Amino acid sequence: MMAGKTEELILYVSTKLQNDPHYGAIKLNKALYYIDNIHFAKYGTPVTDFKYIKQEMGPTPKPAEFFTIINSLKESGELEIAKEENF
C-alpha cells in the first residue's frame, strides 16, 4: 500500500508514542489535531486532510475519515492496535 501523508503521520505518531503508558486513541487524536494546527499556523495548510469535530475529550477527526484510514492500515499490517487495561 502506498501511504499518503495522513497515513504516514499516523504511523509516525503511533511509533513515537507506543511506549508511553498513557498512549491511546485520545492522545493520538490530540497529537494529530495539534500537529495540523501548528503546521497550518506556520505554513497555511494542515498536514492531514481531516475535518475535526468537537468531542467531550477534545477534538477528533471525523470518524468516517479516521476509521477508513485506520482500518486500511490495520488490514495492510502496517498498524496493530493493542487493547490494554489501564487503571
LINBEL-V19921 format. One record per backbone hydrogen bond with DSSP energy under -1.0 kcal/mol. NH is the residue of the N-H (numbers start at 1). CO is the residue of the C=O. E is the energy in kcal/mol with one decimal. If there is no record, write none. Layout:
NH_CO_E, NH_CO_E
This chain:
8_4_-2.6, 9_5_-2.1, 10_6_-2.2, 11_7_-2.4, 12_8_-2.5, 13_9_-2.8, 14_10_-2.4, 15_11_-2.2, 16_12_-2.3, 17_13_-2.2, 20_17_-2.0, 23_20_-1.9, 28_24_-2.3, 29_25_-2.6, 30_26_-2.4, 31_27_-2.4, 32_28_-2.5, 33_29_-2.3, 34_30_-2.7, 35_31_-2.6, 36_32_-2.5, 37_33_-2.3, 38_34_-2.8, 39_35_-2.4, 40_36_-2.3, 41_37_-2.3, 42_38_-2.0, 43_39_-3.1, 44_40_-2.0, 53_60_-3.1, 58_55_-1.2, 60_53_-2.2, 62_51_-2.3, 66_62_-2.6, 67_63_-2.9, 68_64_-1.0, 69_65_-1.5, 70_66_-2.6, 71_67_-2.6, 72_68_-1.7, 73_69_-2.5, 74_70_-2.4, 75_71_-2.7, 76_72_-1.8, 77_74_-1.0, 78_73_-1.5, 79_73_-1.5
